[in-house]
């Protein structure tokens, strides 16, 4: 044979192998092999056959073509599985649509992949299976809508009743709703609780049944107190998959409604609930976007008009909303509007312009919460923001903690407006050398924020800081608590650019230091009664941060002046506020994120200080404890009472301690993750063990008197 013809058999084998691979077929032993079937056969015969069994004498090819049969086309198994799942979903929706679906069914339904509906349906079906049932039958309804054997499938029963399959089952959803109304201090204000709970007992097909977008938003918000499927990402941030799913579902309804206008007011309320959820999570980009989005949606609804409705103006035929049908509807619209405006004001405290100017807010203030929930026939509130004395006169029949919270936040908004407009065209930023009282409008705003607002509260609210002692224990009115500290946060925001610690007579310095002291004292009162700080309004973390900003500047002044004793005490007060943020962060990430922001501000004083471990100072094991966070044993060795993490504390790393009163306190360890901070925190400072002052000691220390602006404070180089 010519030499050129010798490679031909191998060539034919290679071609056959390529054909075999292309067809994804195995070949028999008589044909050129691609290797797959041979390797399997060799692996089989390499092991001795059991008694009574003989190995095959040649490879067994299970996919050989058969004469007369057409080869199947190439099919990806994963794609095939997906096609089958889609067919199942379409069949399920066909049954569901024939029975008449919920008016607020998921916008992703109907066989579309957009809604991500497969996983929630499977979860819902499994949650309804009775314990001990046969898995082979329970999760697979037959085409007739029932289980094999003729038993009713609870999942299909829910579908036939009109239940949205993307929601948890009714029993579990009622738990989330109960948790939401008991704990949420923000978005729950827009809902009329009695009628909402009554509507939940109706058929899902009833037009009065709550809209699914609101129910999804409630699930997301309630997850803060009833967490589900929480995971920690590589960057140490946490994600609650349950909350994320329901937040995404709420967004789908928002997108659908913005395109069609369907159920616009209900979806508007759901948008508010979702916005506050993002705020509690410290998701600042989404917070800012939703703050503007809500107001742009609410304005065409004419919610900013008196009575939340207008038939004239701008050549418009009216509004998307019909006139309020009753007093409950009217008040719900008012509260929806004001919670939107509050969110806009709170999101703008960083010094950004508001989405709606105060002059464009014509809606009267809402009624008291008790009148709203009882549906009492009370005339509309005579006050709105155009009322001259709205911040200093509070009619008793139109005043409660929530109304005072609205006024305090709107007053803070006036400070933001002053700062933004004053800096907009100023050639240079504010200077501590200038006298701010010479600026137009500053003196009047200072008088309102620093004096008049708190001084003119009705006595029943002025003498109650939000904490009430009862025979059953202390109770917390989170709205009233915020009313007492927001003016101090506004004072700091107004005066902070003009602080000059070198001038003993600097008014801005004394104003800010006094306000920081008042915010700190309010936290002490909260801790003294072992109340849960995580139930507070999330804006409290911003107030703590603003107070800490002043204390950081004061600490820097003491470092530069060499006053180590006062510096050490200020470090303790800074750490108390850090501790408060971290404790709040165990429930709501906004606390942890504000503490991280504070750490960035502290880098300079950490480098400057002579303290060996400044972040240890005065961090108590629990409020009013005389034990420190770092204790020495009988041999003089120091031990950590709380494990230290290298990253920011997260809920999955929190520690539970029993308070002497019997209550449990959730404490997060202090965070020492930042460039320039001492990672080793096992030593004493100034000859004393770290954190030897307790919170009680701080409250009673001379430093508090110093913060009051006494002569000893003012005469010490301040």
C-alpha positions in Angstrom: 0.0 0.0 0.0 1.4 3.4 -0.8 2.6 5.3 2.1 0.2 8.1 1.4 -2.7 5.8 1.9 -1.7 4.5 5.3 -3.3 7.2 7.5 -6.7 6.8 5.8 -8.2 4.3 8.4 -7.3 6.6 11.2 -8.7 9.5 9.2 -12.0 7.6 8.8 -12.0 6.9 12.5 -11.5 10.5 13.3 -14.2 11.6 11.0 -16.5 8.9 12.5 -15.6 10.2 16.0 -16.5 13.7 15.0 -19.8 12.5 13.6 -20.4 10.6 16.7 -19.8 13.6 18.9 -21.9 15.9 16.7 -24.8 13.6 16.9 -24.1 13.0 20.6 -24.4 9.2 20.0 -22.3 6.4 21.4 -21.0 3.8 18.9 -20.8 0.1 19.2 -17.6 -2.0 19.3 -17.7 -2.8 15.6 -17.4 0.9 14.7 -14.7 3.5 15.2 -15.1 4.7 18.8 -15.1 8.2 20.2 -14.1 6.8 23.5 -17.1 7.4 25.7 -18.7 3.9 25.6 -15.3 2.2 25.7 -14.2 4.1 28.9 -17.4 3.2 30.6 -17.1 -0.5 29.6 -13.4 -0.6 30.7 -14.4 0.9 34.1 -17.1 -1.8 34.5 -14.9 -4.8 33.6 -12.0 -3.6 35.8 -14.0 -4.7 38.9 -14.6 -8.5 39.3 -18.2 -9.4 38.6 -20.3 -10.6 41.5 -21.2 -14.2 41.8 -23.8 -15.2 39.2 -23.2 -12.1 37.1 -21.1 -11.7 33.9 -19.7 -8.5 32.5 -20.7 -7.6 28.9 -18.1 -8.7 26.4 -18.3 -5.4 24.5 -19.3 -1.8 25.1 -23.1 -1.3 25.5 -24.2 1.7 23.5 -27.5 3.0 24.7 -27.9 5.7 22.1 -27.2 3.8 18.9 -29.4 4.8 16.0 -32.0 2.3 15.1 -32.9 1.4 11.5 -36.0 3.4 10.4 -36.0 5.8 13.3 -35.2 9.5 12.9 -32.5 10.9 15.3 -33.8 13.3 17.9 -32.5 16.9 17.6 -30.0 18.3 20.0 -31.7 19.4 23.2 -30.2 21.1 26.3 -31.6 19.2 29.3 -31.7 22.4 31.4 -33.7 24.2 28.7 -36.0 21.2 28.4 -36.7 21.4 32.2 -37.4 25.1 31.9 -39.9 24.5 29.1 -41.7 21.9 31.2 -41.8 24.3 34.2 -43.3 27.0 31.9 -46.0 24.6 30.7 -46.9 23.8 34.3 -47.1 27.5 35.2 -49.3 28.2 32.2 -51.6 25.3 33.1 -51.8 26.6 36.7 -52.6 30.1 35.5 -55.2 28.8 33.2 -57.1 27.2 36.0 -56.6 30.3 38.1 -57.9 32.6 35.5 -61.0 30.5 34.8 -61.9 30.8 38.5 -61.5 34.6 38.5 -58.2 35.9 39.8 -57.5 38.6 42.5 -57.9 42.1 41.1 -54.3 42.7 42.3 -52.7 39.6 41.0 -49.0 39.7 40.4 -48.0 41.8 37.3 -45.6 39.1 36.5 -48.3 36.4 36.2 -49.6 34.9 33.0 -46.7 32.6 32.1 -44.1 35.5 31.9 -40.7 35.1 33.4 -40.6 38.7 34.5 -42.5 38.1 37.7 -40.2 35.3 39.0 -43.3 33.3 40.1 -42.1 29.8 40.1 -40.2 29.8 43.4 -42.8 31.6 45.5 -45.6 29.3 44.3 -43.5 26.3 45.2 -42.8 27.8 48.6 -46.5 28.6 49.2 -47.5 25.1 48.2 -45.0 23.5 50.5 -46.0 25.7 53.4 -49.5 24.4 53.1 -48.6 20.7 53.2 -49.5 19.0 56.4 -46.6 17.5 58.3 -46.1 13.8 57.6 -47.9 13.9 54.2 -46.6 12.0 51.2 -44.1 14.3 49.4 -44.8 12.4 46.2 -48.4 13.5 46.1 -48.6 16.7 48.1 -46.7 19.1 45.9 -48.0 18.0 42.6 -51.6 18.8 41.9 -53.2 16.9 39.0 -54.8 18.6 36.0 -58.2 18.5 37.7 -56.9 20.8 40.5 -56.8 18.1 43.2 -54.4 15.6 44.7 -54.2 12.1 43.7 -56.7 10.1 45.7 -59.4 12.8 45.4 -58.1 14.9 48.4 -58.3 18.7 48.1 -55.0 20.5 47.5 -54.8 23.6 49.8 -52.6 25.4 47.3 -55.1 25.0 44.5 -57.9 25.9 47.0 -56.1 29.2 47.6 -55.8 29.8 43.9 -59.4 29.2 43.3 -60.3 31.6 46.1 -58.5 34.4 44.2 -55.4 34.4 46.5 -52.2 35.9 45.0 -49.8 33.0 44.9 -46.8 35.3 45.3 -47.9 36.2 48.9 -47.4 34.0 51.9 -50.3 31.8 52.9 -53.0 33.7 54.9 -52.0 32.5 58.3 -48.4 33.5 57.8 -49.3 36.8 56.2 -51.5 37.7 59.2 -48.4 37.3 61.4 -46.4 39.7 59.2 -49.3 42.2 59.3 -49.5 42.0 63.1 -45.7 42.4 63.5 -45.8 45.4 61.1 -48.5 47.3 62.9 -47.0 46.6 66.3 -43.4 47.6 65.5 -43.2 49.9 62.4 -42.9 53.6 63.4 -43.0 54.9 59.9 -45.1 53.7 57.0 -47.9 52.2 59.1 -49.2 55.8 59.6 -50.7 55.8 56.1 -53.0 52.9 56.7 -56.3 52.8 58.6 -55.6 49.9 60.8 -59.1 48.8 61.9 -60.5 48.8 58.4 -57.4 47.2 57.0 -57.6 44.3 59.4 -61.3 43.9 58.7 -60.6 43.9 54.9 -58.1 41.1 55.3 -61.0 38.9 56.4 -62.8 39.4 53.0 -62.4 37.2 50.0 -59.4 38.1 47.9 -61.8 38.7 45.0 -63.6 41.4 47.0 -62.8 44.9 45.7 -62.2 46.0 49.3 -59.5 43.4 49.9 -56.1 45.1 50.4 -54.1 45.6 47.3 -51.3 43.0 46.8 -48.7 45.8 46.4 -49.4 46.9 50.0 -49.2 43.4 51.3 -45.9 42.8 49.6 -44.6 46.1 51.1 -45.8 45.1 54.5 -43.9 41.7 54.2 -40.7 43.5 53.3 -41.0 46.0 56.2 -42.0 43.4 58.8 -39.0 41.3 57.9 -37.0 43.7 60.1 -38.6 42.2 63.2 -39.5 38.8 61.7 -36.5 38.0 59.6 -36.6 35.2 57.0 -33.7 33.8 54.9 -31.1 36.3 55.9 -27.7 35.8 54.2 -24.4 37.6 54.7 -22.7 38.7 51.5 -18.9 38.6 51.0 -18.7 42.4 51.8 -20.3 41.7 55.2 -23.6 43.3 54.2 -26.8 41.4 54.9 -29.6 40.6 52.7 -33.0 39.1 53.6 -34.0 37.1 50.6 -37.7 37.1 51.8 -37.7 40.9 52.1 -35.9 41.4 48.8 -38.4 39.2 47.0 -41.4 41.2 48.3 -39.7 44.5 47.7 -39.1 43.5 44.1 -42.8 42.5 43.8 -43.8 45.9 45.1 -41.6 47.6 42.5 -43.3 45.6 39.8 -46.7 46.9 40.8 -45.3 50.5 40.9 -43.9 50.1 37.4 -47.2 48.7 36.1 -49.3 51.4 37.8 -47.0 54.2 36.5 -47.7 52.9 33.0 -51.4 52.3 33.3 -52.6 54.4 36.2 -54.5 51.4 37.6 -55.0 51.3 41.4 -52.8 54.4 41.7 -53.6 55.4 45.2 -53.1 51.9 46.7 -49.9 51.5 44.9 -48.9 55.0 46.0 -49.3 53.9 49.6 -47.3 50.7 48.9 -44.6 53.0 47.4 -44.4 54.9 50.7 -44.1 51.7 52.7 -41.3 50.5 50.4 -39.5 53.9 50.6 -39.4 53.7 54.4 -38.1 50.1 54.2 -35.2 51.3 52.0 -34.5 54.1 54.5 -34.5 51.7 57.4 -32.0 49.5 55.5 -29.8 52.5 54.8 -30.0 52.1 51.1 -29.2 55.7 50.3 -29.4 55.7 46.5 -32.8 54.2 46.5 -33.9 56.4 49.4 -33.0 59.5 47.4 -34.6 58.3 44.2 -37.8 57.2 45.9 -38.0 60.5 47.8 -38.3 62.4 44.6 -40.4 59.8 42.9 -43.1 59.8 45.5 -43.6 63.5 45.4 -43.7 63.6 41.6 -46.4 60.9 41.7 -48.4 62.6 44.5 -48.5 66.1 43.0 -50.6 65.1 39.9 -53.0 63.4 42.3 -53.5 66.8 43.8 -52.8 65.6 47.3 -51.0 68.9 48.0 -54.3 70.8 47.7 -56.6 71.6 50.7 -58.9 68.6 51.0 -56.5 66.6 48.8 -58.6 67.5 45.7 -59.0 70.4 43.3 -61.2 70.9 40.3 -59.3 73.9 38.9 -55.9 75.1 38.1 -53.4 74.8 35.3 -56.2 74.0 32.7 -56.2 70.5 34.1 -59.5 68.5 34.1 -58.9 67.8 37.8 -56.8 65.0 39.1 -56.4 61.3 38.6 -58.2 60.8 41.9 -61.9 61.4 42.3 -63.0 63.4 45.3 -62.7 61.6 48.7 -65.7 59.4 49.2 -65.8 59.7 53.0 -63.9 61.0 56.0 -61.7 57.9 56.2 -60.7 58.3 52.6 -59.9 62.0 53.1 -57.8 61.4 56.1 -56.0 58.5 54.4 -55.0 60.8 51.6 -53.8 63.5 54.0 -51.6 61.0 55.9 -50.3 59.6 52.7 -49.3 63.0 51.5 -47.7 64.0 54.8 -45.7 60.8 55.1 -44.4 61.5 51.6 -43.3 65.0 52.6 -41.8 63.8 55.9 -39.7 61.3 53.9 -38.6 64.0 51.5 -37.5 66.2 54.4 -35.7 63.5 56.2 -33.9 62.3 53.0 -32.7 65.9 52.4 -31.0 66.5 55.8 -27.6 66.1 54.1 -28.1 69.6 52.7 -30.0 68.9 49.5 -33.0 70.7 48.1 -36.5 69.4 48.7 -38.6 68.0 46.0 -41.6 70.2 47.0 -41.2 73.7 48.3 -42.9 74.5 51.6 -44.9 77.2 49.9 -46.5 74.6 47.7 -47.9 72.5 50.5 -51.6 73.5 50.9 -52.8 70.3 52.5 -54.1 70.8 56.1 -52.4 68.8 58.8 -54.0 65.5 59.6 -56.2 64.6 62.5 -55.1 62.9 65.7 -54.4 59.2 65.3 -57.2 58.3 67.8 -59.7 60.3 65.8 -58.5 58.8 62.5 -58.7 55.2 63.8 -62.1 55.7 65.5 -63.4 57.6 62.4 -64.7 60.3 64.7 -66.6 63.1 62.9 -64.0 65.8 63.6 -63.8 68.9 61.4 -60.6 69.2 59.3 -57.5 70.5 61.1 -57.5 74.3 60.8 -53.7 74.4 60.6 -51.5 74.0 57.6 -47.9 75.3 56.9 -49.2 78.7 55.9 -50.6 79.2 59.5 -48.3 81.8 61.0 -48.0 80.2 64.4 -48.1 76.6 63.3 -44.9 75.7 65.1 -45.7 77.4 68.4 -49.5 77.0 68.8 -50.9 73.5 69.2 -54.7 73.2 69.6 -55.4 70.4 72.0 -58.1 68.8 69.8 -55.6 68.7 66.9 -52.4 67.7 68.7 -50.8 64.4 69.4 -47.3 62.9 69.2 -47.6 62.2 65.4 -48.7 65.8 64.6 -45.9 67.2 66.7 -43.5 64.9 64.8 -44.7 66.3 61.5 -44.1 69.8 62.8 -40.7 69.0 64.2 -39.5 67.4 60.9 -40.9 70.3 58.9 -39.1 72.7 61.1 -35.9 70.7 60.4 -36.7 71.2 56.7 -36.7 75.0 57.2 -33.1 74.7 58.5 -32.2 72.6 55.4 -33.8 75.2 53.1 -31.9 78.0 54.9 -28.5 76.3 54.5 -29.1 75.2 50.9 -30.3 78.6 49.7 -27.7 80.5 51.6 -24.9 78.5 50.1 -26.3 78.3 46.6 -24.8 81.5 45.3 -22.4 82.3 48.1 -18.8 82.9 46.8 -17.3 81.1 49.8 -18.5 78.4 52.3 -19.7 79.5 55.7 -16.8 80.5 58.0 -16.6 80.2 61.8 -15.2 83.7 61.9 -18.5 85.3 60.6 -21.5 86.1 62.8 -24.4 84.1 61.4 -26.9 86.3 63.3 -26.2 89.0 60.7 -27.6 86.7 57.9 -31.1 87.5 56.8 -33.6 85.2 58.6 -31.0 83.4 60.8 -32.0 85.1 64.0 -35.7 84.2 63.7 -34.9 80.6 62.7 -32.5 80.2 65.6 -35.2 81.5 68.1 -37.7 79.0 66.7 -35.4 76.0 66.6 -33.4 76.6 69.8 -36.1 78.0 72.1 -39.7 78.5 71.0 -40.6 75.1 69.6 -39.8 73.0 72.7 -40.7 75.8 75.1 -44.2 76.2 73.7 -45.2 72.5 73.5 -48.3 71.8 75.5 -47.3 70.9 79.1 -48.5 67.3 78.7 -46.0 66.8 75.9 -43.3 69.2 77.1 -42.9 67.4 80.4 -42.9 63.9 78.9 -39.9 62.9 76.9 -41.7 60.0 75.4 -40.9 57.5 78.2 -43.8 56.8 80.6 -43.4 54.8 83.7 -46.3 52.3 84.4 -46.8 49.6 86.9 -46.1 47.1 84.1 -42.9 48.8 83.2 -41.8 51.8 81.1 -43.5 52.4 77.7 -42.0 54.3 74.8 -43.8 56.8 72.6 -41.3 56.9 69.7 -42.9 59.9 68.1 -42.8 62.1 71.2 -39.3 60.9 71.9 -38.2 62.1 68.5 -40.1 65.4 69.0 -37.7 66.1 71.9 -34.5 65.5 70.1 -35.1 66.6 66.5 -35.0 70.3 67.5 -31.5 69.7 68.9 -30.4 67.9 65.7 -31.8 70.9 63.8 -29.8 73.3 66.1 -26.6 71.4 65.3 -27.3 71.5 61.6 -28.0 75.3 61.7 -25.0 76.3 63.8 -22.3 73.7 63.1 -20.6 75.7 60.3 -20.0 78.6 62.7 -18.5 76.7 65.6 -15.3 78.3 66.9 -13.9 76.6 70.0 -11.2 79.2 70.3 -13.8 81.8 71.1 -15.3 81.4 74.6 -18.2 83.6 73.7 -19.1 81.8 70.4 -22.9 81.2 70.5 -22.9 78.5 67.9 -20.4 76.5 69.9 -22.5 76.7 73.0 -25.7 75.9 71.1 -24.2 72.8 69.4 -22.5 71.4 72.5 -25.7 71.9 74.6 -27.8 70.1 71.9 -25.3 67.2 71.7 -25.6 66.9 75.5 -29.4 66.8 75.3 -29.4 64.1 72.6 -27.0 62.1 74.8 -29.1 62.5 77.9 -32.2 61.4 76.0 -30.4 58.2 75.1 -29.4 57.7 78.8 -33.1 58.0 79.8 -34.0 55.4 77.2 -31.3 53.0 78.4 -32.1 53.5 82.0 -35.5 51.8 81.5 -34.0 49.0 79.3 -36.3 50.0 76.4 -35.6 48.6 73.0 -33.9 51.3 71.0 -34.5 49.4 67.8 -38.2 50.4 68.0 -37.3 54.0 67.5 -37.8 55.9 64.3 -34.8 55.3 62.1 -34.2 59.1 61.9 -32.8 58.8 65.5 -29.5 57.4 64.1 -29.1 60.7 62.1 -29.6 62.7 65.3 -27.1 60.5 67.2 -24.6 61.0 64.4 -25.1 64.8 64.4 -24.4 64.9 68.2 -21.3 62.7 67.7 -20.0 65.1 65.1 -20.0 67.9 67.6 -18.3 65.7 70.2 -15.6 64.7 67.8 -14.8 68.4 67.2 -14.8 69.0 71.0 -12.5 66.0 71.5 -10.1 67.4 68.9 -10.1 70.7 70.8 -9.2 69.0 74.0 -6.4 67.0 72.3 -4.9 70.2 71.0 -5.2 71.9 74.4 -3.7 68.9 76.2 -6.7 68.4 78.5 -6.5 64.6 78.7 -9.1 64.2 81.5 -11.9 65.9 79.6 -10.7 64.3 76.3 -11.1 60.9 77.9 -14.6 61.7 79.0 -15.5 63.0 75.6 -14.2 59.8 74.1 -16.6 57.9 76.4 -19.5 60.0 75.2 -18.6 59.4 71.5 -18.4 55.7 72.1 -21.8 55.7 73.8 -23.3 57.2 70.7 -21.4 54.7 68.5 -22.8 51.9 70.8 -26.3 53.3 70.2 -25.9 53.2 66.5 -24.5 49.7 66.5 -27.3 48.5 68.7 -29.8 50.0 66.4 -27.9 48.4 63.6 -28.7 44.9 65.0 -32.2 45.4 63.6 -31.8 48.1 61.0 -28.6 48.5 58.9 -29.0 52.3 58.9 -27.4 52.3 62.4 -24.4 50.3 61.3 -23.9 52.5 58.2 -24.1 55.7 60.2 -21.5 54.3 62.7 -19.2 53.6 59.8 -19.7 57.1 58.5 -18.8 58.4 62.0 -15.6 56.3 62.0 -14.4 58.0 58.9 -14.9 61.4 60.7 -12.9 60.1 63.7 -9.8 59.1 61.8 -8.0 62.4 62.5 -8.6 62.5 66.3 -7.7 58.8 66.5 -4.3 59.7 65.0 -3.9 62.7 67.2 -4.9 61.3 70.6 -2.6 60.1 73.3 -5.2 57.5 74.4 -3.9 54.0 73.7 -7.3 52.6 72.9 -9.8 55.4 72.5 -12.6 53.2 71.1 -12.7 51.2 74.4 -13.5 54.1 76.6 -16.9 53.9 78.4 -18.5 51.2 76.4 -20.7 49.4 78.9 -21.6 45.8 79.0 -25.2 46.9 79.3 -26.8 50.2 80.2 -26.0 51.5 83.7 -23.6 48.7 84.3 -20.7 49.1 86.7 -18.9 46.3 84.8 -16.9 47.4 81.8 -16.8 45.8 78.4 -13.3 44.7 79.1 -12.8 43.3 82.6 -9.8 42.1 84.5 -9.8 38.9 86.4 -8.2 38.2 89.8 -4.8 37.8 88.2 -5.0 41.1 86.5 -5.6 39.6 83.0 -8.1 41.4 80.9 -10.8 39.5 79.0 -13.3 40.5 76.3 -16.9 40.3 77.5 -18.1 40.7 73.9 -16.2 39.1 71.0 -14.6 41.6 68.7 -15.3 41.3 64.9 -12.9 42.7 62.3 -15.9 44.0 60.4 -19.0 46.0 61.2 -21.3 44.1 63.6 -24.2 42.4 61.9 -27.3 40.8 63.2 -26.0 37.3 62.8 -23.1 38.2 65.2 -25.1 39.9 67.9 -24.8 38.9 71.5 -27.7 38.5 74.0 -27.2 39.5 77.5 -29.7 39.4 80.4 -30.3 42.7 82.1 -30.7 42.6 85.9 -34.3 43.6 85.5 -34.9 40.3 83.6 -35.1 41.8 80.1 -32.9 40.9 77.3 -30.7 43.5 75.7 -29.3 43.0 72.2 -25.8 44.5 72.2 -23.5 44.7 69.2 -19.8 44.8 69.8 -18.0 48.1 69.0 -16.5 48.3 65.6 -12.8 48.8 65.2 -12.5 48.4 61.5 -11.0 51.5 60.1 -7.6 52.7 58.9 -5.6 54.1 61.7 -7.7 52.7 64.6 -6.0 50.4 67.1 -6.9 46.8 66.3 -5.5 45.6 69.7 -7.9 46.7 72.4 -6.6 44.8 75.4 -4.9 47.5 77.4 -5.6 50.1 80.0 -5.4 53.8 79.4 -4.2 56.4 81.9 -3.5 53.7 84.3 -7.1 52.5 84.4 -8.8 49.6 82.7 -10.6 50.3 79.5 -14.1 51.5 80.0 -14.1 51.8 83.8 -16.7 54.5 83.7 -20.3 53.2 83.3 -23.1 55.0 81.6 -24.3 56.1 85.1 -20.9 57.5 85.8 -20.9 59.5 82.6 -24.3 60.9 83.4 -23.2 62.1 86.8 -19.7 63.2 85.7 -18.6 66.9 85.9 -18.4 66.7 82.1 -22.2 67.0 81.8 -22.1 70.2 83.9 -19.3 71.4 81.6 -21.5 70.7 78.6 -24.2 73.0 80.1 -22.1 76.0 79.3 -21.1 76.7 82.9 -18.3 79.2 83.7 -15.8 76.4 84.4 -16.5 75.1 80.9 -16.4 78.4 79.2 -13.2 79.5 81.1 -11.1 76.5 80.1 -9.8 77.6 76.8 -13.1 77.3 75.1 
